[in-house]
Amino acid sequence: MPRTAPAAPVATRSTAPATAPAAAPATASATASGTARQRVLDAAFGLFYARGIRAVGVDLIIAESGVAKATFYKYFPAKDDLVVAYLDVVDEVWSRQLHEAAEAAGPAPADQMVGLFDALAHACRREGYRGCGFINAAAESTPGSRVHDRTVAHKTAVRDWVRGLAAAAGADDPDELARGLTLLLDGGLASGALDASPEVPEIAKTSARALVDLAVGRTAQRS
């Protein structure tokens, strides 16, 4: 989910994946404590995405961040606290990329549902791309855990946002269309990590256009 961008009403729009990784936002405060916390989070961001959550231990993050062990535990008493904070950053980054890609497609909700797939193309082209940070985290976490719940919350938020676009576009079944498009998006994120084919994002976008045209077209035909 590399330190260049990895993941919404409700993928909330903010100023800073990945799911697909992106540069971690510069949120460190001017205080020494804020800088220390951010250094830990920056180190975790790159290590978790590149190597996996389970493969990266607390000692490595402390060494990479250059903070004292006591300082680390002051801000992150448990590893899961840090993992959730990492996923918050991935959420912020990926949600922003999705919204920006959708809005770049124009004001029509139907076009935005297709345009958001341009964020997939942008993510898959990044050096060091390893797929969706949230899907990766879910695969390494236990259902019902804080980390797993955070991944589910993110995916639900993205789907709710797409459902809102589908309803605004006049789709006959917004829930079905949102489910189909987000499954397609997640599949594209996974496929991009598996074979790194440059065709994957374009195929996903073409398929999205077919789904949207079908769903919105059915409604138009009955009107």
Secondary structure, DSSP 8 states (H G I E B T S, - for coil): --------TTT------BTTB--------SSHHHHHHHHHHHHHHHHHHHH-TTT--HHHHHHHHT--HHHHHHH-SSHHHHHHHHHHHHHHHHHHHHHHHHHHT-S-HHHHHHHTTHHHHHHHTSTT--S-HHHHHHHTS-TTSHHHHHHHHHHHHHHHHHHHHHHHHT-S-HHHHHHHHHHHHHHHHHHHHHH--TTHHHHHHHHHHHHHHHHHHHHHHH-
